[in-house]
Amino acid sequence: MKQYENKLGVKLWAEEDRPREKLLLHGRRHLTDAELIAILIGSGSKTETVVDLSKRILAFYDHNLTRLGKASIQDLSRFKGIGEAKALTIMAALELGLRRKEVPEDEVTHITTSGDVYRYMHHTFATLNHEEFWILLLNRSNRIIGKFLISKGGQAGTIADPKIIFKTALENNAASIVLTHNHPSGSLKPSESDDKLTRNMVTSGNLLTLQVVDHVIFANNRYYSYRDEDLI
């Protein structure tokens, strides 16, 4: 009897146990991650309720929403009951949640340490499976006046063009630049190309009176700062 009850559709559950009704009655804080995902998915299958499907997906990703946020459409579509539309809905919702955590871009932020850079940029890199290179442009008071994606590539790396970086900085009247990128491999150790780019950027910036104040590498919720290591 218990096995049969586990397969009952959500519509046959007690009203207070249905995810949508539970949200209306008690608010979002009373729902589990699986129940919230179930609302996104909308329906299960003949053999599995939408909540059980959501639990199965979460279990596969060790109940880690950050890991789930890195899943591709192809990854999610491997679950029986998840087609392209449902996969897209899950991905879009998790991306919105990620962006909600980010510092609002119209909020002027003062950068004084590598920790400030990490807090501002952490959520930009948190769920990426590929490498991206971003710059922060600062005014003379070290306040952020712009955040720009310079390049993105695969897991092996991406190429940041110094000409594009300085062009972007000059067009936006920046006084200084912070370089940032991530290592999808999880290693914080700078590569030879990271070192070379940093040296060239610092030298060229000094000639243009456009200081490169730091280069921060992100990996697995940690960071490496060239300035902290006295390399800038």
ABEGO torsion letter per residue (X at the ends): XAAAAAABBAAABBAAABAAAAAAAAEAAABBAAAAAAAAAGBBBAABBAAAAAAAAAAAAGGBAAAAAABBAAAAAABBGBBAAAAAAAAAAAAAAAAAABBBAABBBBBABAAAAAAAAAAAAAABABBBBBBBBBBAAGBBABBBBABBBBAAEBBBBAAAAAAAAAAAGBABBBBBBBBAAGBABBBAAAAAAAAAAAAAAAAAGBBBABBBBBBGGBBBBAAAAGAX
